[in-house]
Amino acid sequence: MTSFRQPDESSAPPDQSRPEAGYEHIDDEVCRSFQCSVEIVGKKWTAAVLMAAMQGARRFVDYRARIPGISNHLLSQRLRELEGHQLIERIVVPTTPVQITYRPTDRGAGLMRVLNPLVEWSVKNEVDVDSSG
């Protein structure tokens, strides 16, 4: 029977640092999953689209009004991507003309709840958007 032994500082190679408290459980698989999530949210305009959805945008024109500077093409692309990730739901209302609305899914709302501390951090630290490149 093999026993698990907690590494101590003396057994770690001198060039290898120990993880910060609370991050010891993150293995390679968790790291890859986290990286995929960050890349979804970190794509240009994606967070703005999610934020607009949480603020009540439902129709395409609502999103355009809440996200100054985004093109129609890019907004359409981001809405499709977010729908593909099951973060936004696309609803087709069979009227004449057809009406299409979008709303955050439970999964998308859950993502925005965990991102809310980042929103608060950005306000507190006044991140300069123009200098971010």
N, C-alpha and C positions, 0 to 999 in steps of 0.2 A: 504494500500500500504506500502510495506516494503522499507525502504531506506537503501542504503549501506553507512556504516560509516567507514572511514579509521581509523584503530587502531592507537592510539598514544602510545608513549613510556610508559606513566603512566598506560595504561590499560593492558599492557603485563605482564604476570607473571614474577617475578624477575629472575627465572631460565631459561626463554626462551629469546633467543636473536633474534634480528630483522634480516631479510635477508639483504645481501649485496645489494647495489643499482644495479638495472638491473635484479635481480633474484626474485622479488616479484611475478611475474606472473607464476612461475613454481609450478604447482600443482602435485598431486600424479600421475595422468595419464601421464603428460609430463615427470615426473621423471622416470617412468617405461619405457617409450619409449626411453628416453635417455640411460638408463641402458642397454636395449637390443642392441642399436647401439654401445655402448662402448664395450660390450661383443663380438660383431661380429668383430670389428676392433682390439680388444685387444687380440684375440686368437693368440697363437704363430704362426708366419710366415705370418699371414693374411695381415698385413700392408706391409710386404716386397713383397708379391705377387701383391698387388694393386700398390705399387710403381713401380715394374718392368713393370707392364702393362702400366702405365702412361709414363714410359721411353721408350716404344716402343717394349717390348717383345711381340711376337705373337705366336711363336711355343713353345712347351714344352721345347725344348733344350735352347731356348732363356731365359726362366724363370730360368732354372737350372744354366745357365751361370751368370745370374744377382743376384742369391740368393745363395751364397756359404753356404754349410752346410745343406741345406734342402734335405731330401731324396725324391726319386721318389714317394714313397707311400704318404708321407705327402703333397707333391706338388699337386699330383692328388686329394687328399682329399680336400685341400684348394681351388683348382680351382672349384671343384664340389660344395662346400659350397658357394663360391662367385657367382657361376652361379645360385644357388638356391635362393640367396638373390638379384638376378638381378643386381649384381655389375660387373660381367664379362659375356661376351657373348661367347659361344662356337660355332664355325663355322666349319661345316664338308664340305670339298670340295670333291666331288665324283670323285676322280682321282684314278689311280692305281699306287701305293697304295693310300688308302684314306689319305687325308691330313687334320689335325685338327689344327685350329688356335683359339686363344683367343684374345679378346680385351675388354677394359673397356666399359661398357655401359654409357649412359649419366648420369645415377644415380651413377655409380661408379666414373666417372670423377668428378661429383658434390661433392661426399664424399671426394675425394682427394683434391679438392679445399678448402674445409673447414678444412681439416687436414694440409694444407700447413703451417699455422702459427705454428703448433706443430713441424713440420719439422724444421722450422726456429728457434724455441725456443730450440730444442734439439741441433742444431749446435752451437747456441750462448752459451748455458750452458754446452756444452761438456759432455753429459750424458755418464757415463761409463757403457757400455753394460756388461762387465765382472762382475761387482759387483751387477748387478740387480737380480741375482739369477735365 
